Amino acid sequence: MTRRWWAWVGAALAGDAVIVAALSVAAVQHWAWRIAWQDWAGLAGWGVTVAALALAVGVGGWLADRRDVALAGRWMLGTVLLSGFWSQAIKHLVGRPRPRLFLAEGCWAPTGPSVAGSWDSFPSGHAMTVFAVVPLLEALAPRAGATWRGLAWLVALGRVAGGDHYLSDVLVGALLGLRLGRYARDRWAAEVAHAAG
């Protein structure tokens, strides 16, 4: 799986500038559906929103006397916190300018460590956060797995549509989030099995 992901990232890197240029055309910038999508994606993938979802899952499991669901909520909250930490750490170590700087100044390549605003494009924290909770949501509701993945992709691609990230940023964010989420899902499953045994 990893080779395929990195092939997609490589292709996205090659097309990042083309995508940003296409999205910057004045007529495209003001499409109502694009504005609604980018606003929704920004809110839906925000760490606080995803943390609230995790808390709702945990409290709902506790109220329903479902220890497995309550534990899943706890693990989801942990993945939100970890994905937020790691995405910020990587962003500021890499120092990749956001697409708006590419359009204004031609800046595209990472510059190295930076805490300056707008130099924190890679990876997408929104994509990393939403994809980090997908494996646990799939474990809780397997029949809705395609829905969880679809919503996560809508959030991630909404960040590209909004001009906040390059496609390669969201692909790497999704990959890192999934890795973190699968680890959390496996630890959750082991904890549930241990509690049942």
Backbone as CSV, one residue per row, in Angstrom:
resi,resn,N_x,N_y,N_z,CA_x,CA_y,CA_z,C_x,C_y,C_z
1,MET,0.818,-1.202,0.000,0.000,0.000,0.000,0.857,1.259,0.000
2,THR,1.952,1.240,0.717,2.756,2.437,0.852,3.328,2.888,-0.485
3,ARG,3.797,1.960,-1.316,4.339,2.340,-2.624,3.292,3.044,-3.472
4,ARG,2.084,2.513,-3.440,1.004,3.135,-4.223,0.737,4.554,-3.723
5,TRP,0.694,4.725,-2.397,0.468,6.055,-1.824,1.567,7.008,-2.270
6,TRP,2.816,6.567,-2.174,3.911,7.463,-2.533,3.914,7.770,-4.025
7,ALA,3.430,6.851,-4.850,3.281,7.139,-6.277,2.255,8.249,-6.489
8,TRP,1.158,8.196,-5.731,0.147,9.250,-5.804,0.712,10.583,-5.328
9,VAL,1.494,10.535,-4.256,2.096,11.776,-3.739,3.041,12.365,-4.774
10,GLY,3.845,11.517,-5.410,4.755,11.992,-6.449,4.011,12.638,-7.603
11,ALA,2.929,12.000,-8.031,2.112,12.572,-9.111,1.490,13.891,-8.670
12,ALA,1.045,13.942,-7.410,0.446,15.184,-6.902,1.472,16.298,-6.841
13,LEU,2.683,15.991,-6.401,3.739,17.003,-6.362,3.986,17.586,-7.751
14,ALA,3.969,16.703,-8.743,4.195,17.154,-10.118,3.061,18.061,-10.598
15,GLY,1.846,17.827,-10.095,0.698,18.605,-10.549,0.242,19.704,-9.612
16,ASP,0.925,19.863,-8.468,0.495,20.856,-7.480,0.343,22.255,-8.070
17,ALA,1.336,22.712,-8.799,1.308,24.071,-9.342,0.176,24.241,-10.354
18,VAL,-0.052,23.212,-11.161,-1.125,23.277,-12.164,-2.488,23.387,-11.487
19,ILE,-2.686,22.592,-10.439,-3.964,22.600,-9.722,-4.195,23.960,-9.070
20,VAL,-3.167,24.493,-8.412,-3.303,25.794,-7.752,-3.613,26.882,-8.776
21,ALA,-2.930,26.851,-9.905,-3.180,27.855,-10.948,-4.608,27.755,-11.473
22,ALA,-5.099,26.524,-11.661,-6.468,26.340,-12.164,-7.495,26.832,-11.161
23,LEU,-7.233,26.616,-9.884,-8.173,27.048,-8.846,-8.115,28.552,-8.584
24,SER,-7.071,29.209,-9.063,-6.935,30.646,-8.798,-7.618,31.521,-9.848
25,VAL,-8.132,30.920,-10.901,-8.836,31.695,-11.926,-10.022,32.398,-11.272
26,ALA,-10.157,33.671,-11.512,-11.159,34.497,-10.824,-12.568,33.924,-10.922
27,ALA,-12.955,33.435,-12.079,-14.315,32.900,-12.242,-14.536,31.677,-11.356
28,VAL,-13.499,30.860,-11.205,-13.608,29.630,-10.404,-13.621,29.945,-8.916
29,GLN,-12.912,30.993,-8.510,-12.791,31.324,-7.093,-14.125,31.645,-6.441
30,HIS,-15.074,32.124,-7.202,-16.328,32.606,-6.618,-17.512,31.672,-6.821
31,TRP,-17.271,30.462,-7.261,-18.366,29.502,-7.386,-18.937,29.238,-5.998
32,ALA,-20.238,29.364,-5.857,-20.879,29.238,-4.541,-20.633,27.868,-3.919
33,TRP,-20.711,26.814,-4.716,-20.515,25.470,-4.151,-19.086,25.286,-3.658
34,ARG,-18.131,25.920,-4.321,-16.734,25.814,-3.884,-16.533,26.530,-2.555
35,ILE,-17.123,27.687,-2.431,-17.003,28.448,-1.184,-17.650,27.681,-0.032
36,ALA,-18.834,27.123,-0.282,-19.512,26.332,0.757,-18.690,25.103,1.130
37,TRP,-18.119,24.433,0.136,-17.314,23.234,0.375,-16.072,23.565,1.194
38,GLN,-15.349,24.606,0.813,-14.128,24.936,1.536,-14.442,25.380,2.965
39,ASP,-15.552,26.092,3.173,-15.931,26.502,4.528,-16.307,25.296,5.376
40,TRP,-17.097,24.376,4.782,-17.487,23.164,5.508,-16.264,22.320,5.842
41,ALA,-15.358,22.152,4.871,-14.158,21.336,5.092,-13.290,21.919,6.198
42,GLY,-13.169,23.245,6.216,-12.378,23.882,7.261,-12.941,23.630,8.648
43,LEU,-14.245,23.676,8.765,-14.888,23.438,10.056,-14.916,21.950,10.413
44,ALA,-15.279,21.095,9.451,-15.413,19.662,9.719,-14.080,19.007,10.065
45,GLY,-12.988,19.482,9.496,-11.689,18.884,9.764,-10.890,19.557,10.855
46,TRP,-11.445,20.594,11.429,-10.783,21.309,12.522,-10.637,20.357,13.702
47,GLY,-9.504,20.384,14.345,-9.244,19.472,15.457,-10.285,19.540,16.556
48,VAL,-10.785,20.725,16.855,-11.797,20.883,17.907,-13.093,20.168,17.511
49,THR,-13.467,20.255,16.240,-14.689,19.582,15.767,-14.545,18.076,15.869
50,VAL,-13.398,17.557,15.439,-13.183,16.101,15.474,-13.044,15.630,16.924
51,ALA,-12.439,16.444,17.777,-12.353,16.103,19.200,-13.742,16.054,19.821
52,ALA,-14.634,16.965,19.417,-16.010,16.945,19.925,-16.718,15.671,19.490
53,LEU,-16.469,15.228,18.255,-17.026,13.951,17.793,-16.516,12.799,18.656
54,ALA,-15.216,12.796,18.935,-14.637,11.744,19.774,-15.251,11.746,21.170
55,LEU,-15.418,12.935,21.729,-16.051,13.026,23.052,-17.490,12.536,23.015
56,ALA,-18.209,12.864,21.947,-19.597,12.401,21.816,-19.655,10.884,21.731
57,VAL,-18.722,10.287,20.997,-18.677,8.818,20.908,-18.393,8.227,22.287
58,GLY,-17.407,8.780,22.976,-17.050,8.265,24.295,-18.168,8.408,25.310
59,VAL,-18.777,9.577,25.372,-19.877,9.807,26.324,-21.089,8.963,25.946
60,GLY,-21.371,8.866,24.650,-22.478,8.029,24.198,-22.278,6.572,24.583
61,GLY,-21.063,6.077,24.439,-20.759,4.706,24.852,-20.896,4.516,26.347
62,TRP,-20.460,5.499,27.097,-20.570,5.421,28.558,-22.038,5.437,28.985
63,LEU,-22.843,6.334,28.386,-24.259,6.415,28.735,-25.027,5.159,28.332
64,ALA,-24.632,4.553,27.229,-25.303,3.341,26.749,-24.727,2.079,27.390
65,ASP,-23.787,2.257,28.311,-23.133,1.136,28.978,-22.445,0.220,27.972
66,ARG,-21.821,0.835,26.977,-21.048,0.108,25.958,-19.582,0.458,26.141
67,ARG,-18.894,-0.376,26.903,-17.489,-0.111,27.211,-16.644,-0.007,25.940
68,ASP,-16.921,-0.849,24.944,-16.126,-0.815,23.713,-16.258,0.530,22.998
69,VAL,-17.459,1.077,22.981,-17.682,2.362,22.324,-17.047,3.495,23.141
70,ALA,-17.189,3.423,24.456,-16.569,4.437,25.313,-15.051,4.432,25.144
71,LEU,-14.459,3.251,25.071,-13.014,3.157,24.850,-12.630,3.675,23.475
72,ALA,-13.460,3.424,22.487,-13.185,3.933,21.136,-13.162,5.457,21.141
73,GLY,-14.081,6.066,21.877,-14.093,7.517,21.982,-12.815,8.045,22.603
74,ARG,-12.333,7.341,23.614,-11.074,7.746,24.253,-9.904,7.630,23.282
75,TRP,-9.842,6.515,22.551,-8.772,6.323,21.571,-8.880,7.341,20.435
76,MET,-10.107,7.661,20.027,-10.282,8.676,18.984,-9.765,10.025,19.452
77,LEU,-10.075,10.392,20.681,-9.593,11.661,21.216,-8.067,11.676,21.250
78,GLY,-7.482,10.559,21.624,-6.016,10.458,21.621,-5.431,10.645,20.235
79,THR,-6.080,10.072,19.219,-5.559,10.226,17.860,-5.696,11.668,17.379
80,VAL,-6.758,12.336,17.792,-6.926,13.746,17.422,-5.782,14.572,18.021
81,LEU,-5.495,14.338,19.291,-4.425,15.083,19.957,-3.067,14.773,19.336
82,LEU,-2.804,13.489,19.078,-1.520,13.113,18.482,-1.373,13.621,17.052
83,SER,-2.448,13.534,16.282,-2.355,14.018,14.901,-2.141,15.533,14.880
84,GLY,-2.776,16.235,15.806,-2.558,17.676,15.894,-1.122,18.011,16.255
85,PHE,-0.589,17.286,17.222,0.796,17.520,17.630,1.755,17.251,16.477
86,TRP,1.629,16.051,15.871,2.581,15.665,14.824,2.426,16.500,13.558
87,SER,1.199,16.858,13.211,1.050,17.679,12.008,1.705,19.042,12.214
88,GLN,1.529,19.628,13.391,2.159,20.930,13.656,3.682,20.823,13.706
89,ALA,4.184,19.765,14.316,5.643,19.578,14.391,6.239,19.438,12.991
90,ILE,5.615,18.612,12.161,6.133,18.398,10.802,5.993,19.677,9.976
91,LYS,4.840,20.328,10.074,4.599,21.578,9.318,5.726,22.586,9.553
92,HIS,6.065,22.779,10.802,7.037,23.823,11.127,8.479,23.376,10.895
93,LEU,8.717,22.072,10.856,10.041,21.587,10.466,10.247,21.702,8.955
94,VAL,9.194,21.404,8.182,9.291,21.424,6.722,9.261,22.857,6.195
95,GLY,8.333,23.669,6.682,8.239,25.063,6.264,7.828,25.249,4.813
96,ARG,6.815,24.512,4.377,6.343,24.669,2.992,5.319,25.801,2.924
97,PRO,5.493,26.729,1.981,4.541,27.839,1.872,3.177,27.374,1.385
98,ARG,2.155,28.041,1.830,0.789,27.737,1.393,0.607,28.161,-0.062
99,PRO,-0.400,27.608,-0.736,-0.614,27.945,-2.152,-0.755,29.437,-2.433
100,ARG,-1.303,30.204,-1.516,-1.457,31.636,-1.775,-0.096,32.326,-1.923
101,LEU,0.952,31.820,-1.250,2.288,32.385,-1.419,2.883,31.980,-2.758
102,PHE,2.513,30.787,-3.228,2.957,30.379,-4.555,2.391,31.343,-5.597
103,LEU,1.116,31.687,-5.447,0.481,32.584,-6.406,1.026,33.998,-6.305
104,ALA,1.294,34.468,-5.083,1.737,35.847,-4.891,3.234,36.036,-5.153
105,GLU,4.029,35.054,-4.719,5.478,35.249,-4.756,6.241,34.149,-5.477
106,GLY,5.534,33.119,-5.952,6.215,32.017,-6.624,6.875,31.036,-5.673
107,CYS,6.631,31.171,-4.361,7.204,30.256,-3.368,6.446,28.937,-3.412
108,TRP,7.147,27.839,-3.505,6.505,26.535,-3.578,7.228,25.499,-2.738
109,ALA,8.543,25.489,-2.829,9.339,24.443,-2.183,9.504,24.717,-0.690
110,PRO,9.625,23.638,0.089,9.888,23.800,1.524,11.193,24.549,1.760
111,THR,11.221,25.332,2.826,12.403,26.124,3.147,13.119,25.634,4.398
112,GLY,12.529,24.678,5.075,13.121,24.214,6.321,12.384,24.821,7.500
113,PRO,12.911,24.641,8.688,12.197,25.079,9.887,11.720,26.523,9.809
114,SER,10.432,26.697,10.156,9.830,28.026,10.130,8.614,28.049,11.047
115,VAL,8.450,29.152,11.742,7.237,29.347,12.532,6.422,30.500,11.965
116,ALA,6.818,30.987,10.803,6.118,32.100,10.162,4.746,31.646,9.670
117,GLY,3.779,32.549,9.740,2.455,32.247,9.228,2.514,31.990,7.732
118,SER,1.652,31.114,7.254,1.544,30.738,5.843,2.704,29.880,5.354
119,TRP,3.597,29.456,6.226,4.687,28.550,5.858,4.477,27.210,6.563
120,ASP,3.216,26.788,6.594,2.869,25.563,7.326,1.878,24.716,6.536
121,SER,2.172,24.533,5.257,1.227,23.840,4.384,1.338,22.320,4.445
122,PHE,2.533,21.791,4.706,2.787,20.356,4.579,3.085,19.725,5.923
123,PRO,2.334,18.692,6.304,1.150,18.095,5.681,-0.117,18.820,6.137
124,SER,-1.234,18.457,5.550,-2.509,19.040,5.955,-2.925,18.473,7.309
125,GLY,-3.058,19.345,8.289,-3.507,18.908,9.615,-4.956,18.452,9.598
126,HIS,-5.793,19.105,8.785,-7.190,18.694,8.678,-7.280,17.266,8.127
127,ALA,-6.544,16.993,7.056,-6.570,15.650,6.464,-6.032,14.626,7.452
128,MET,-4.952,14.961,8.118,-4.354,14.022,9.077,-5.321,13.713,10.209
129,THR,-5.999,14.722,10.708,-6.921,14.535,11.829,-8.135,13.699,11.446
130,VAL,-8.768,14.016,10.315,-9.979,13.263,9.968,-9.642,11.822,9.584
131,PHE,-8.521,11.620,8.905,-8.159,10.247,8.544,-7.676,9.450,9.752
132,ALA,-7.215,10.117,10.793,-6.785,9.421,11.998,-7.950,8.765,12.741
133,VAL,-9.160,9.306,12.615,-10.303,8.713,13.316,-11.080,7.721,12.450
134,VAL,-10.807,7.694,11.150,-11.556,6.805,10.253,-11.438,5.332,10.643
135,PRO,-10.248,4.773,10.927,-10.183,3.352,11.277,-11.029,2.972,12.493
136,LEU,-11.084,3.831,13.501,-11.913,3.536,14.668,-13.398,3.645,14.332
137,LEU,-13.770,4.641,13.531,-15.172,4.745,13.116,-15.581,3.533,12.287
138,GLU,-14.682,3.073,11.426,-14.969,1.875,10.624,-15.111,0.640,11.508
139,ALA,-14.304,0.563,12.561,-14.398,-0.580,13.476,-15.724,-0.567,14.235
140,LEU,-16.206,0.629,14.576,-17.477,0.741,15.304,-18.677,0.522,14.393
141,ALA,-18.605,0.992,13.167,-19.724,0.888,12.220,-19.184,0.455,10.853
142,PRO,-18.850,-0.839,10.709,-18.218,-1.317,9.470,-19.049,-1.062,8.211
143,ARG,-20.355,-1.123,8.332,-21.200,-0.903,7.147,-21.131,0.530,6.642
144,ALA,-20.725,1.439,7.494,-20.611,2.848,7.108,-19.181,3.209,6.725
145,GLY,-18.320,2.207,6.557,-16.912,2.462,6.260,-16.696,3.350,5.050
146,ALA,-17.422,3.074,3.974,-17.273,3.891,2.766,-17.726,5.333,3.023
147,THR,-18.710,5.496,3.871,-19.187,6.841,4.217,-18.113,7.607,4.982
148,TRP,-17.479,6.948,5.973,-16.427,7.614,6.755,-15.275,8.034,5.848
149,ARG,-14.845,7.106,4.969,-13.740,7.430,4.062,-14.138,8.549,3.099
150,GLY,-15.371,8.489,2.589,-15.845,9.524,1.674,-15.877,10.896,2.326
151,LEU,-16.370,10.955,3.562,-16.397,12.235,4.282,-14.981,12.762,4.538
152,ALA,-14.076,11.848,4.876,-12.687,12.265,5.109,-12.080,12.840,3.832
153,TRP,-12.350,12.198,2.690,-11.832,12.724,1.423,-12.480,14.061,1.069
154,LEU,-13.753,14.231,1.382,-14.396,15.524,1.130,-13.735,16.647,1.933
155,VAL,-13.400,16.342,3.178,-12.700,17.334,4.002,-11.330,17.629,3.402
156,ALA,-10.566,16.581,3.114,-9.201,16.765,2.612,-9.186,17.529,1.296
157,LEU,-10.023,17.122,0.352,-10.037,17.792,-0.952,-10.648,19.190,-0.869
158,GLY,-11.503,19.416,0.131,-12.029,20.756,0.353,-10.934,21.733,0.747
159,ARG,-9.906,21.233,1.393,-8.765,22.079,1.747,-7.963,22.473,0.509
160,VAL,-7.942,21.583,-0.487,-7.298,21.914,-1.764,-8.170,22.912,-2.521
161,ALA,-9.467,22.636,-2.566,-10.398,23.525,-3.283,-10.388,24.929,-2.698
162,GLY,-10.165,25.030,-1.401,-10.133,26.332,-0.753,-8.813,27.065,-0.886
163,GLY,-7.828,26.407,-1.502,-6.526,27.043,-1.677,-5.670,27.051,-0.428
164,ASP,-6.036,26.228,0.559,-5.264,26.176,1.798,-4.120,25.176,1.734
165,HIS,-4.231,24.198,0.833,-3.216,23.150,0.728,-3.043,22.715,-0.713
166,TYR,-1.878,22.160,-0.967,-1.623,21.479,-2.226,-2.181,20.066,-2.110
167,LEU,-2.420,19.427,-3.239,-2.911,18.051,-3.234,-1.932,17.126,-2.517
168,SER,-0.642,17.332,-2.727,0.352,16.485,-2.050,0.289,16.648,-0.533
169,ASP,-0.054,17.829,-0.052,-0.187,18.047,1.400,-1.278,17.168,1.994
170,VAL,-2.418,17.098,1.298,-3.532,16.330,1.857,-3.300,14.836,1.687
171,LEU,-2.611,14.417,0.623,-2.322,12.989,0.472,-1.388,12.493,1.570
172,VAL,-0.356,13.255,1.857,0.558,12.857,2.937,-0.147,12.946,4.285
173,GLY,-0.961,13.977,4.493,-1.730,14.076,5.729,-2.656,12.883,5.910
174,ALA,-3.314,12.471,4.823,-4.198,11.301,4.887,-3.418,10.040,5.214
175,LEU,-2.266,9.857,4.584,-1.440,8.677,4.838,-0.986,8.625,6.292
176,LEU,-0.475,9.731,6.796,-0.018,9.769,8.191,-1.180,9.564,9.154
177,GLY,-2.317,10.184,8.858,-3.491,10.009,9.713,-3.963,8.567,9.747
178,LEU,-4.002,7.926,8.585,-4.418,6.518,8.540,-3.466,5.627,9.328
179,ARG,-2.178,5.889,9.214,-1.194,5.095,9.982,-1.449,5.238,11.483
180,LEU,-1.631,6.454,11.914,-1.897,6.714,13.324,-3.220,6.080,13.742
181,GLY,-4.248,6.233,12.895,-5.562,5.676,13.199,-5.577,4.161,13.264
182,ARG,-4.823,3.512,12.388,-4.760,2.042,12.422,-4.057,1.551,13.670
183,TYR,-3.029,2.261,14.084,-2.364,1.905,15.335,-3.348,2.023,16.501
184,ALA,-4.092,3.138,16.554,-5.061,3.344,17.635,-6.162,2.291,17.594
185,ARG,-6.636,1.953,16.396,-7.673,0.926,16.270,-7.178,-0.414,16.800
186,ASP,-5.941,-0.780,16.460,-5.393,-2.059,16.922,-5.214,-2.074,18.435
187,ARG,-4.770,-0.965,19.005,-4.625,-0.887,20.463,-5.993,-0.935,21.147
188,TRP,-6.986,-0.259,20.536,-8.341,-0.293,21.064,-8.888,-1.719,21.041
189,ALA,-8.701,-2.416,19.917,-9.193,-3.793,19.799,-8.532,-4.696,20.834
190,ALA,-7.244,-4.513,21.075,-6.554,-5.316,22.090,-7.095,-4.999,23.482
191,GLU,-7.374,-3.734,23.748,-7.912,-3.354,25.062,-9.318,-3.921,25.262
192,VAL,-10.133,-3.886,24.229,-11.489,-4.442,24.318,-11.415,-5.953,24.528
193,ALA,-10.534,-6.616,23.791,-10.392,-8.070,23.938,-9.896,-8.435,25.343
194,HIS,-8.965,-7.652,25.862,-8.449,-7.907,27.207,-9.532,-7.697,28.251
195,ALA,-10.357,-6.666,28.088,-11.419,-6.389,29.049,-12.487,-7.491,29.001
196,ALA,-12.718,-8.061,27.809,-13.731,-9.103,27.655,-13.219,-10.455,28.180
197,GLY,-11.895,-10.655,28.142,-11.320,-11.944,28.501,-11.027,-12.026,29.934
